[in-house]
Amino acid sequence: MRIDAVFFDIGETLINEGEIYGRWADWLGVPRHTFLTVLGAFISEGATNMDVFEYFRPGFDLEKEEKARADAGVPNGFGPSDLYPDVRACLAGLRAQGLFIGIAGNQPVEAAEQIAALDLDADVLGISDVWGVGKPDREFFERCAQLADALPEHVLYVGDRLDNDVLPAADFGMRTAFLRRGPWGHIWDDPEAETRATFVLDDLASLPERVARFNSP
């Protein structure tokens, strides 16, 4: 079964969230290395990034804090400097093979405008808070396949999380690529779950060639 469409997660797949977390640490008045250390510990225990915010600021309200940051002139979000350097070449390599390219991830509504501003070569953009459904919900991956007008087995989903990306996409019948970068990609250790991935990557640079080989007769 050839791959006809490739969808990419956003955070830590296309966007380096290191500076984003660093700015949150600054906002919370926590040393950046301390924030990242606690984040890593929480990830290893299966917790979420919201648990980290709650740890440092009990009663943390994301919407309230994001508004306060915006009012203070330090809004949450990402820009061109946060884009991983291997992204554009990867997209170009896949496009040269005539593949459908999608970007779809768990992000707030504002991320749609931020991604659009990066002018990435993609056919569709899916944002969980715009769609009203997020990963790991099966409907999220159904939406991706529908947008690509392809059966799940012809769609490759690329992400940095085994729990949110690889396993639910594979359960839906998609091909998957596990990208080992970012906190979840490095800390979450589950060799059995990794076997569900069609590809295991250390970066995006090698993906076009590997997809081409996979699709070769």
Secondary structure, DSSP 8 states (H G I E B T S, - for coil): ----EEEE-SBTTTB--HHHHHHHHHHHT--HHHHHHHHHHHHHTT--HHHHHHHHSTT--HHHHHHHHHHTT--S---GGGB-TTHHHHHHHHHTTT-EEEEEES--THHHHHHHHTT---SEEEEHHHHT--TT-HHHHHHHHHHHTS-GGGEEEEES-IIIIIHHHHHHT-EEEEE--HHHHHH---HHHHTT-SEEESSSTTHHHHHHHHH--
